[in-house]
Amino acid sequence: MTPMKLLLVDDETDFLNTLLKRMQRRNVDVQGVGSGESALAWLATHATDVVILDVRMPGMDGIETLREIKKKFPLTEVIMLTGHASMEVAIEGMEMGAFDYLMKPMDMDELLYKAEDAFKKKMIHEGKIRQMAEQLR
């Protein structure tokens, strides 16, 4: 199985850098960007399996970013993060196709477990698409 490619998106630089270091220590192929706009630019040029996306960011917020990711990269799985409890935002994100939703501060192992589950879901979908394409030949 190919290794998971992960993108972290958060405008809080210290949090982002800490999360990047903790993921790298776990041998995860991970990159980080500080905005929704930067995430979309990264995704346009780099194959990415799972995005861990902060909900509250200046400019393009997490919900708007999720909407664009799902429109342009529908197989990319997205896990939403927020430091602010909001069931409305969680429900909206899940309805728009987010894989899951976690509250900050989150347990690192739980985050990694959810990212791995999201990656497995993406691999299953890609396998089904390949299988259907082969049947159509």
KAUR-V102827 format. One record per residue. N is the residue number from 1. D_LAST is the distance of its C-alpha to the last C-alpha in Angstrom with 2 decimals. Layout:
N;D_LAST / N;D_LAST
This chain:
1;25.04 / 2;25.46 / 3;28.76 / 4;29.08 / 5;29.86 / 6;32.47 / 7;34.21 / 8;37.65 / 9;38.96 / 10;42.67 / 11;45.54 / 12;48.10 / 13;48.21 / 14;50.14 / 15;47.84 / 16;44.73 / 17;46.22 / 18;47.34 / 19;43.94 / 20;42.28 / 21;44.78 / 22;44.40 / 23;40.58 / 24;40.91 / 25;43.41 / 26;40.76 / 27;38.41 / 28;36.04 / 29;34.18 / 30;35.81 / 31;36.84 / 32;39.11 / 33;39.82 / 34;42.64 / 35;41.20 / 36;38.34 / 37;38.08 / 38;37.89 / 39;35.20 / 40;32.94 / 41;33.71 / 42;32.92 / 43;29.58 / 44;28.58 / 45;28.95 / 46;28.53 / 47;25.77 / 48;27.56 / 49;26.70 / 50;29.86 / 51;32.60 / 52;36.07 / 53;37.64 / 54;41.29 / 55;41.97 / 56;45.19 / 57;45.05 / 58;46.84 / 59;44.88 / 60;41.36 / 61;41.77 / 62;39.34 / 63;38.22 / 64;37.51 / 65;35.70 / 66;33.60 / 67;32.69 / 68;31.53 / 69;29.62 / 70;27.68 / 71;27.05 / 72;25.91 / 73;24.54 / 74;23.55 / 75;22.37 / 76;25.67 / 77;28.08 / 78;31.69 / 79;34.89 / 80;37.86 / 81;41.36 / 82;44.67 / 83;48.32 / 84;49.26 / 85;48.78 / 86;47.14 / 87;45.38 / 88;44.45 / 89;42.58 / 90;40.89 / 91;39.76 / 92;38.59 / 93;36.57 / 94;34.93 / 95;34.14 / 96;32.48 / 97;30.17 / 98;32.37 / 99;31.59 / 100;35.32 / 101;38.79 / 102;41.65 / 103;45.28 / 104;47.00 / 105;48.49 / 106;45.76 / 107;45.73 / 108;43.79 / 109;42.31 / 110;41.21 / 111;39.52 / 112;37.70 / 113;36.71 / 114;35.27 / 115;33.41 / 116;31.90 / 117;30.89 / 118;29.29 / 119;27.40 / 120;26.14 / 121;24.98 / 122;23.06 / 123;21.42 / 124;20.42 / 125;18.88 / 126;16.95 / 127;15.72 / 128;14.60 / 129;12.74 / 130;10.95 / 131;10.26 / 132;8.97 / 133;6.65 / 134;5.35 / 135;5.50 / 136;3.80 / 137;0.00
